[in-house]
Amino acid sequence: MGVFPLSKEIVLPKVLYVPNLNCTLISMAKLLKHTNCFAMVTDTICVLQDRFTRTMIGAGEERDGVYYFTDIVSANSNKAVFGSDQALWHQRLGHPSSSVFSSLDLFSQSSVSASSSPCDVCFRAKQTREVFFDSLNKTTECFSLIHVDVWGLDRVPSSCGAVYFLTIVDDFSRAVWTYLLLEKSEVKKVLPEFLAYTKKQFNKPVRSVRSDNGSEFMVLSSFFRSKGIVHQTSCVATPQQNGRVERKHRHILYVARSLLFQSHLPVKFWGEAILTAAYLINRTAIHNGRTPSEILHGAKPDYNQLKVFGSACYTHRASRDKDKFGERSRLCVFVGYPFGKKGWKVYDINKKEFIISRDVVFREDVFPYVEPEIVSSPSSPTVVCDDYWMVLPVDTES
């Protein structure tokens, strides 16, 4: 047995050589298994497509009960696609390190090791600091201990007016949640809501909460006692005792800066970058060989919806927002993944409003704020909603 290069990147293992056979005979089951693509079969044609990007790999015509493939294009299937589009996936996933890539089932180690040098954005966004060592006490299940902390005050308010964000880290899964805050006192409302969320959605009540001695957390002491939750606080001027969330803040800011640097979006979009960073971290950061999302939900995360933050996209216009000869789409910038909605969050450059839509066409190699001529002069904002998309107006003065 040997191997057979079907294309530059697709190599089939365990291949037999038959001297009298004048063609390459391929088992469809083996092909699908070893290339991670899928097939669309009719009575006349068989089309092979990449499982994740839906790019066509090859097509064969049926003759005498056999599908004849005249050519297989350069492989775009699963791990092979990453070899040719490494920079694109690096941007989609928020500029993670090569070690994160090599740990994900989606990508092969060989393709990662071939180009493991960080890009310019990585150099600008990341800087090494002294690490804090973990406590020897380890949790054994999700939500037995969560770490919480507030970051801010930022000198530039986000697009929604927030100047702080709350970070919550589950000690066991390393899953992270972020909440944008107008002021620290909002922690008193947000944190109890999160505790109710974990109990209802995961059937796992939080047992312990670890924080610093900030007043936004100490005011909840009586609430914690009433719920039977142990509130652990760090010693004064000893942030190392809450090192888990301190390091997670650093990780979130690394990714958020990378997203803003690559897209050249104004700083006021730091809130969208923070929320997107947490979303990507839950799907890339590895803990015990699995992503936080997989540990929480028991299934591998879906990467099909990932797009390059800050790239250009076009959303479908509502029927009542256009005339017979008007434009059928509006130029926007992709800025995140809305919680609880099957769609993408985009920003309309002209009308200066956020839209959540499922009807979006992306141009991931174009960044409107890098190419000023693409960004038209803004018009007055208009709020339009229908069954397919939701508009979230923002303050044009921010």
N, C-alpha and C positions, 0 to 999 in steps of 0.2 A: 504494500500500500504506500501511497505517496500523497502529495498535495498538488492541487491544480489551480493556477491563477486565472480565475474567470475574468477578472479585470485588474486594473492596477492595484485596487485596494481589497477586492473580494477574493479570498483564497479558500477553496473547498478542501477540507481535510479527508483523509481515508479514501483516496481515489484509487481505483483499479485501472491498470493499463491492459487494454485488449487489442493486440496487434491487428486483428482482422476487422475491427470496427472502424469505419471511415468517417465517423462523426463523434462529437462529444455527447454522451447520453447522461442526462442529469436527473436524479430523483427529486421531484418537487418537494417532498417532505424534508429531505436532507438540505435542500437549498434554503427553504424557509427557516429551518432550525438553525443553520449556521450563519445566516446573513441577517436575521432579525428583520426581514422584510415581509410583506404580505402580498398575496396574489388575488387578482380579480379575474375570474374565469367565465367565459361565455362559450357558446358552441362553436365560435369561429376564432376567438383570440384569447390569449392569456397575458395579462399585464402585471408586471412586478413593480411594486411601489415601496418607497421607504416608509417604515411603520410610523415614524415620528414627523417627518417633513412632508410626506405624501408625494415626494418627487419620484417621477418614473425612472426606474432602473433599466427596464427593457420590456419588449413586447414580442410575443411569438404567435404565428398564425397556425391554426389547426389544419393538419393534412394527414389523412389516414389514421386518425386517432392519436396523433402525436403533435405537440406544439413545437414549431421550429422557430428558434430565436436566431436572428441574423447578427445581432450585436447586443452586447451588454455594456451600458455606459459606465463611466467611472462611478464606483459604488457610492451611493448616498444612504446606505442602510445602516441604521443604528450606530455602532462604534466606528464604522468606516467613514460616515459623514463627518465625524468630528475631526478627522485628520485633515480634510480640506477646508473645513469651516471653523477651525479652532478659535480664531479671533472673534467670530460672530457669537459662538457659544460662550466665550469668555466674557463678552459684553452682556449677553442675555442673563447670565448667572451672577452678575454684579462683581466681576473681576476677582473670583476666588483664586487661591493658590493652586499650584500644580498638584500638591498632595491631596487636595479636595477632589480634583478631577479624577485622579487615579483611584480614589476610593468609591466613586460612583459607578454603578453597573452600566450606566448609559455610555460610558467612554472606556476605551482600552488604554492600558498603561503605556503601550508602545507609542501611541499617538500623542500622549501627554508628555512623555519624556523627550520626544523629539523636539519639542519647543517649550521648555519649562521656564524660560526667562520672563520675568514680569514685564508688562508693557509700561509705557510712559505714564499712563494714568495711575498704575499701581505704585510707581515710585513717588508720584506727587501726593497720593492719597494716604499712603501707609508709612508708618514710622515705628520702629521697635521701641518698646518700653520695658522696664524691669517687670518680670512676671511675679504674680502672687501664687504661692503654693496652696493647693487644695487642702481642705480639712480631711483628716483620715476617716471621718464619719461619712459613710456612703448610704444613700437612700436606695431602696429596693423596688419602688414603684412610683408611678407618676403622681404628682401633686401631694406627696407626703411632706414636701418642703418646697416652698417657692421663695425666690429672692426678688426683692423690689427696690427700686431706686428711681430718683427723678433727676433728669439732666436739664440744664438751663441755668440761667436765663440767657437766651440768645439775643444778640443786639438787633437782629433782623427778624421781625415776625414772619411766620410762615404765611402761605396764601390764605389760610383760614383764621389767621390772627394769633395762632399759638406761639408761645415763646418757651415752652417746656415740653418735655415728653417723659411719660412714665414707662419704665421698662420692667417687665415681669419675666422671670426665668424659672422654668421648672427644673429642679435640681437633678432629677433622674433622666429625663429625656433631653434636656438642654433646649427644649422648645422655648421660643421667645415671643412675647406679645408687646406691642408698643401702642401707647395712646397719646395723642397730641393734647396738650393742656394749655388753656389760656392763663391759668394761675395754679399754683401748687395746691390750693385748697380743694381743687377738683378731685384730688386723690381720694378724699373722703367719700365721694360718690362713685368713682370709677372702680376702686378696688373691691368694695362689696359686690358690685355688679359682676366683676370677674369671678369672684368666689361662687356666686350663684350660677354662673355660666359653666364652670368646671363640674359642679355637682349635677347639673341638669344634663349636660351634653356628654360627659364622660362617666357619670355615676361614681365620681371619686371626690369626696370633699377634701379640701385643703386642711392639713393637720397643723402645719407650722408655717409662719411667715417670718422671714429674716430681712431686716432693714437697718438703716442707720438710725440716729436719734432725732431725725428731722421732725418738726412739729406736725407736718402733714401726715406722718405715720403714727406719732404718739397720740394724736387725737382719736385714733381708732382703737386704742387699748381696751376700752370698755366694750366695744363691739366685738373684738377678738375673744375676750373672756366670755361674753354671752353666747358665742358660737362654739366654745370649747377649743379654740385655736390658740396654740402657743405662739406668742410674739417674741421672737429672738431679736435683740438689738446688739449692735457692735459697740465696742468701747469707744469713748471719745477720741477723736483724731486717729482712729485705727480702721481705715477703710479696707485694709487687707482682710479683715474678718468677714467682710461681705464681698470678697474677691470675685465670686462667680458673676455677679451682676456688674461689677466694675469692669471685668474683662469683656463682658458682653456689650457694654456700652462702647468700649473701644472697637470691638468687632463691627457693631452697627455703624459707627461713625466712619470706619474704614470703607465699608461698602457704600454708604451714602455719599461720601466725598467722591468715590470713584464714579458713581452714577452721575453726579453733578458735573464732574470734570469732563467725562466723556461726551456729555450732551451739551455743555456750555449753557445750561438753563440758568436763569437768574437765581440768586441765593434764596429768594422768597419761596422757592419750590423745595426747600430742605425738608419740609414736613412730608411731602410725597416721597422724597428720597429715603427718609427714615422708615416709613411704612413699607416701602418696596424692599428695603434692605432686610427688614425682619422677615418678610415673606420669602425672600431668596435664601436667607440663612437657614430657615426651617427646612428647606429642600436641598441644601448642599452641605452644611456643616455636619461632619460625621461623628457619631458617638457609638462606640461598641459595634462598629461596622454598619450602622444604619443611620439614616437621617432622622432628625427629631420628628418630622411629619410621619415617617413610617412607624416609629415607636408609639406615637400617640394614636394613630388611626389603624395600625395593623396592615397597611398596604403601602406599596412604593408610591412616591409622588408622581403626578402626571406632569411631564415637561412640555407637552404639546402647546400650552397656552403661553409659554414664555416668549417675550419679545424684548428688543433692546430698548432700555429706558431712554427717553428723550428723543427717540427717532420719530420721523415723520409718519403720519398715517392719515387716512381719509375715512370719515364716517358718513354713512348714508343720511341724506336729508329727509326729514319728515315730509309727507306729501303736501301738507298745508303750508310748508315753509319754502315752497318753490313754485315757479310758474312753468308753463309748458316747455319753454326753451331755457330755463334756468339751469344752473349747475346742479348736478345730482349728488354731490358730496361736498364736504367742507374740510379744509386742511387743518389738522390738529397735531398735537404732540402727545406721544404715549407717556403717561406718568404713573401707572400703577395698576394694581389688581384689587378691585373693591371687595370688601368682605361680604359674603353672603349673596353675591350676584354673579351670574354667568355672563361675564363680559369684561371689557377693559375700561379703565379710567383714562380719559384723554382730555387735553386742554385745547379748546378752540382759540387759535391765535388771534383771529380777527375780532371775535365777539367777547374774548376774555372771559370765558366761562368753562367750567368743567362739565364733561359729559360722560355718562356711563353707558356704553353701547356694546352690542354684540356684533353689529354690522360694521366691521372695521377692516380696511385694507392697509397693510403695513409696507413701508419702505425703510427697512432697518438699516440701510446704508446711507440714509440721508438724515441730517440733523439740522432742522430749521434754524436753530439759534447759532449754529456754526456758520451758516450761509445766510447772512442778513437779507439778501434779496428775496428769499423765500417768504420771509415774515412780512406780510402786508401791513399797512397802517390800520390800527384798530378802529372798529366801528362801535356804536353804542350797543351794550349787551341786550340780548333778547332771550327770554326764558321760554323754551319749548319742550314739552314732554309728550311721549306717546308710549305705546306698549313695548317698543323696542329699545328705547333709550331714555335716560333720565339726565336732566341738566341741573348742575349745581352752580348757581351764580357766585362769583367772588367779587370782592371789592376791587374796583379798577384803580384805586389810589394806592394799594399795597404793592 
